[in-house]
Amino acid sequence: MHIKFSYFLCVACAVLLSACAELSESLSTLFDVGEQKTPQEEEIVRPTKFKILEIQSPQISFYDFATITYKRKSTELKLYKLGKVVGSITIKPSSICFNNDCLGKWNAAKNFFGAVSYGNLFEDIIFGRDIFDGEGKGIAPNGAMTQWFVKSGQEIYYERNDSYTIFQNKSNGVVIGIQNYTIKSKKN
């Protein structure tokens, strides 16, 4: 009888400890206790690759290498000159930060692109999505997707495919160009 009681006691303790561990984990998740992810630990959803980036706007003039890191809650562009990081642009759900100087998306877009813009325009260009609800959409002879239209008196040209994206406001001179960086190997 003593053996049965000991066995029952061991099983009961194991069940109790297991339940306590699960309860502790559930409570820590519910109240955000435990490991906190820092912004550096945010999950990356697409691999980071080197790009050639050109930005021409009233605030920024840049042409060199960049990396684009697509994370679950933000997208970060690191800008390089001569192989060293010289700046960053971070796109968050409600703001865009240029070297840690953040503005709401609508204000940032208006400052960057001018009056013909909207809050997610910069992000749509970086992700290669349609802009302005697909206005002026067509396919170029080279197979690239294009959008060419006039909005509020400003001529917009936007072209993209798998290896490059180019946005131009031909009226005010704002340009964003992104091209994949590839190394061509020599054939023997």
Disulfide bonds with the S-S distance in Angstrom:
Cys97-Cys102 1.93
